[in-house]
């Protein structure tokens, strides 16, 4: 049993769904009856994004989780996101459509090993990327997202020594942008590490006017090819505001749904990974479906819980992130 199953989830129910049901209507009905809100990440499938009350990246979703007045939060994302919502709203019921929706990046940084790593650098402040477990957040001084990582590092004194984890690619990009010497944990996201520079170069030859957009979780060889590097929200805004009509997108393919909706006159091409797939899907994000979301809300399970002592320690670095972001107007 992994740490997520051991301490974070209670209850899971599976059942057959009447094929004649209008799931969109049923979900809307249940939301009103239960005073529930659905938060969805940009990497979710299109149907889930369309039914969500709020779609966003990790920063925006954290901000929404902190301020919602709903009694139930259904988090259409992965387990660390649902945990973050529970940490910020401990008195609310937080549900996750699929109990097995994990995260390769979070798995790459076991808290007990990170604790030992941290002890090697006692004079360093710990900044952790939000894509990590509640336990890892509890070992941190500040949490960040890809939207605010650079600004958070820049907000600290230049002589402040910093450990950055768990994503080595994001950390290296932040170090390059800020000129800071960061101690990096050696973790990574499986989705953002399999893009092929060779295939992207060939794709660029077919679409010479296309702008390459990349998430900073990608490897440096991919970031070097990019015209824009940013969070999912940043990528969406760039695509909308740019006069360009064609874009090669190096991040999880779920973002394409909103990109096409917001810019029907533009062409978006998923950057090819170094495998036989046509696009790049996160298998964890895609575990959630409209059917599972309906059952989750109907039965109010699986419920995500976080131990009180973890919440007490983890909420501080998250609140510090939200405070810094608010002060910087992010």
C-alpha positions in Angstrom: 0.0 0.0 0.0 1.5 3.4 -1.0 1.4 6.4 1.2 -1.6 7.9 -0.7 -3.7 4.8 -0.1 -2.6 4.5 3.5 -3.4 7.9 4.8 -5.1 10.0 2.2 -8.1 8.1 0.9 -11.1 6.5 2.5 -13.9 4.8 0.6 -14.3 4.0 -3.0 -17.5 2.8 -4.7 -18.0 1.5 -8.3 -21.3 0.8 -9.9 -23.0 0.5 -13.3 -24.4 3.7 -14.7 -27.7 3.8 -16.7 -26.6 4.5 -20.3 -29.6 6.8 -20.8 -28.6 9.2 -18.1 -27.6 12.8 -19.2 -24.5 12.9 -17.0 -24.0 16.7 -17.5 -27.5 17.3 -16.2 -27.2 14.9 -13.4 -23.9 16.4 -12.2 -25.3 19.9 -12.3 -28.3 18.7 -10.3 -26.0 17.0 -7.7 -23.8 20.1 -7.4 -26.8 22.2 -6.4 -28.2 19.6 -4.0 -24.9 19.1 -2.2 -23.5 22.6 -2.5 -20.5 21.2 -4.3 -17.9 22.7 -6.6 -15.9 21.0 -9.3 -12.3 22.1 -9.7 -10.5 20.8 -12.8 -7.0 21.0 -14.1 -6.3 21.8 -17.8 -5.0 18.3 -18.3 -8.4 16.7 -17.7 -10.4 15.3 -20.5 -12.6 17.8 -22.4 -16.0 16.7 -20.9 -14.7 17.3 -17.4 -13.3 20.7 -18.2 -16.7 21.6 -19.7 -18.6 20.6 -16.6 -16.2 22.2 -14.1 -16.9 25.4 -12.1 -13.3 26.4 -12.4 -10.5 25.2 -14.7 -7.0 26.2 -14.0 -3.3 25.4 -13.3 -2.0 24.5 -9.8 -1.8 28.1 -8.6 -5.3 29.0 -9.7 -6.8 25.8 -8.4 -5.1 26.4 -5.0 -6.5 29.9 -4.8 -10.0 28.6 -5.6 -9.7 25.8 -3.0 -8.8 28.4 -0.4 -11.7 30.7 -1.0 -14.6 28.5 -2.0 -17.8 28.5 0.2 -18.9 25.1 -1.1 -19.4 22.2 1.3 -17.9 19.7 -1.0 -14.9 20.1 -3.4 -14.7 17.6 -6.2 -11.1 17.8 -7.5 -10.8 16.6 -11.0 -7.0 16.2 -11.1 -4.5 14.0 -9.2 -4.1 13.2 -5.6 -1.6 15.9 -4.6 -4.1 18.5 -5.9 -6.9 17.1 -3.8 -4.6 17.0 -0.8 -3.8 20.7 -1.3 -7.5 21.5 -1.4 -8.0 19.5 1.9 -5.1 21.3 3.5 -6.5 24.7 2.6 -10.1 23.8 3.4 -9.8 21.2 6.2 -13.5 21.5 7.2 -14.8 20.7 3.7 -15.2 17.3 2.2 -12.8 16.8 -0.7 -13.5 14.1 -3.3 -11.3 12.6 -6.0 -13.0 10.8 -8.9 -10.4 8.1 -9.2 -8.5 6.8 -6.2 -5.5 5.8 -8.3 -4.9 9.2 -10.0 -1.4 9.7 -8.8 1.6 11.6 -10.0 5.0 10.4 -11.3 6.7 13.6 -10.1 5.3 13.3 -6.6 6.3 9.6 -6.5 9.9 10.6 -7.5 10.3 12.3 -4.1 9.5 10.1 -1.1 9.2 12.3 2.0 11.5 10.2 4.2 14.3 10.4 1.7 13.8 14.1 1.1 13.9 14.7 4.9 17.4 13.1 5.0 18.4 15.2 1.9 17.2 18.3 3.6 19.2 17.6 6.7 22.4 17.8 4.7 21.7 21.5 4.1 20.5 22.9 7.5 21.1 26.6 6.4 18.9 26.2 3.3 15.3 27.3 2.9 13.2 24.7 1.2 11.0 25.5 -1.7 8.9 22.7 -3.1 6.9 22.6 -6.3 3.2 22.0 -5.5 3.3 18.7 -7.5 4.3 16.8 -4.3 2.7 14.9 -1.4 1.2 16.6 1.6 4.0 15.2 3.7 6.6 16.8 1.5 4.8 20.1 1.7 5.0 19.7 5.5 8.8 19.6 5.2 8.9 22.8 3.2 9.2 26.5 3.9 7.5 27.7 0.8 5.4 25.9 -1.9 5.5 27.2 -5.5 3.9 26.5 -8.8 5.3 26.8 -12.3 3.3 30.1 -12.5 5.1 31.8 -9.6 8.4 29.8 -9.0 10.6 32.4 -10.5 9.0 35.3 -8.7 9.0 33.5 -5.4 12.8 32.8 -5.6 13.4 36.4 -6.7 11.4 37.7 -3.7 13.9 36.2 -1.3 17.3 37.8 -0.3 20.0 37.0 -2.8 22.2 35.5 -0.1 19.4 33.0 0.9 20.5 29.5 0.2 17.7 27.4 -1.3 16.8 23.7 -1.8 14.4 23.3 -4.7 12.4 20.1 -5.3 11.1 17.8 -6.5 11.3 18.7 -10.2 14.9 19.1 -11.4 13.9 20.5 -14.8 11.7 23.2 -13.3 14.4 23.9 -10.7 17.1 24.2 -13.4 15.0 26.6 -15.4 14.3 28.7 -12.3 18.0 28.8 -11.5 18.8 30.0 -15.0 16.0 32.6 -15.0 17.0 34.0 -11.6 20.8 33.5 -11.6 20.5 31.7 -8.3 22.5 28.6 -7.3 19.7 26.2 -6.2 20.3 22.8 -4.7 18.0 20.5 -6.7 16.3 17.3 -5.8 16.6 14.8 -8.7 12.9 14.3 -9.6 10.9 14.6 -12.8 7.5 14.3 -14.5 7.3 11.3 -16.8 5.0 13.2 -19.3 7.3 16.2 -19.7 10.5 14.1 -20.0 9.6 12.1 -23.1 9.3 14.9 -25.7 11.7 14.3 -28.6 13.8 17.3 -29.8 14.5 15.5 -33.1 10.8 15.0 -33.8 10.0 18.6 -32.7 12.7 19.9 -35.1 11.2 17.9 -38.0 7.7 19.2 -37.0 9.0 22.7 -37.1 10.3 22.1 -40.6 6.7 21.3 -41.7 5.3 24.3 -39.8 8.1 26.9 -40.1 5.8 29.7 -38.8 4.7 27.8 -35.7 5.6 29.0 -32.3 6.9 26.3 -29.9 5.3 26.6 -26.4 6.8 24.5 -23.6 6.2 23.9 -19.9 9.3 24.4 -17.7 9.0 20.7 -16.5 10.4 19.8 -19.9 14.1 18.9 -20.3 16.5 21.7 -21.1 17.0 20.4 -24.7 13.3 21.0 -25.3 13.2 24.4 -23.6 16.1 25.5 -25.8 13.8 25.2 -28.8 10.9 27.0 -27.3 9.6 30.5 -28.3 7.7 30.6 -25.0 8.2 28.8 -21.7 5.5 28.9 -19.0 2.8 27.3 -16.9 -0.4 25.9 -18.5 -2.1 29.2 -17.8 0.9 31.1 -19.2 0.9 28.9 -22.4 -2.8 29.5 -22.9 -2.5 33.3 -22.5 0.5 33.4 -24.9 -1.4 31.4 -27.5 -4.4 33.7 -27.3 -2.4 37.0 -27.3 0.1 36.0 -30.0 -0.5 37.1 -33.6 0.9 33.7 -34.7 -1.6 31.2 -36.1 0.2 27.9 -35.5 1.7 26.5 -32.3 3.6 23.4 -31.4 2.7 22.6 -27.8 5.1 20.8 -25.5 3.0 19.9 -22.5 0.2 17.4 -21.6 -2.3 17.2 -24.4 -5.3 18.0 -22.3 -4.5 21.7 -22.6 -5.4 21.5 -26.3 -9.1 21.5 -25.4 -9.1 25.0 -24.0 -6.6 26.3 -26.5 -8.9 25.3 -29.4 -12.0 26.6 -27.6 -10.4 29.9 -26.9 -8.8 30.2 -30.4 -10.8 28.4 -33.0 -9.0 30.2 -35.8 -5.6 28.9 -34.8 -3.8 25.6 -35.2 -2.4 23.7 -32.3 -0.1 20.7 -32.8 0.9 18.5 -29.9 4.7 18.1 -29.6 5.6 14.5 -30.4 7.1 12.4 -27.6 10.0 10.0 -28.0 7.7 6.9 -28.4 5.0 5.6 -30.8 2.1 7.7 -29.5 0.8 10.7 -31.5 0.5 12.9 -28.5 1.4 13.1 -24.8 -1.2 12.1 -22.2 -0.7 11.8 -18.5 -2.1 8.4 -17.6 -2.9 9.6 -14.1 -4.8 12.7 -15.2 -6.7 10.6 -17.7 -7.9 8.1 -15.1 -10.7 10.6 -14.2 -13.7 10.4 -16.5 -17.2 12.0 -16.6 -18.7 8.7 -15.3 -16.3 8.5 -12.4 -16.9 12.2 -11.5 -20.7 11.5 -11.5 -20.4 8.5 -9.2 -17.9 10.3 -7.0 -20.3 13.2 -6.4 -23.4 10.9 -6.1 -21.8 8.7 -3.5 -19.4 11.2 -2.0 -16.4 8.9 -2.3 -13.5 8.4 -2.6 -12.9 11.1 0.0 -9.4 12.5 0.4 -8.2 13.1 4.0 -4.9 14.4 5.4 -3.9 13.9 9.1 -4.3 17.0 11.2 -0.6 17.2 12.1 0.4 17.1 8.4 -2.2 19.8 7.7 -0.8 22.0 10.5 2.7 21.9 9.0 1.8 21.8 5.3 -0.6 24.8 5.3 2.1 27.2 6.3 4.2 27.0 3.2 1.1 27.0 1.0 -0.3 30.1 2.7 3.1 31.7 2.3 3.0 31.0 -1.4 -0.5 32.5 -1.7 0.6 35.5 0.3 3.7 36.2 -1.9 1.6 35.6 -5.0 -1.1 38.1 -3.9 1.6 40.7 -3.0 3.2 40.3 -6.4 -0.2 40.5 -8.2 0.0 36.9 -9.5 
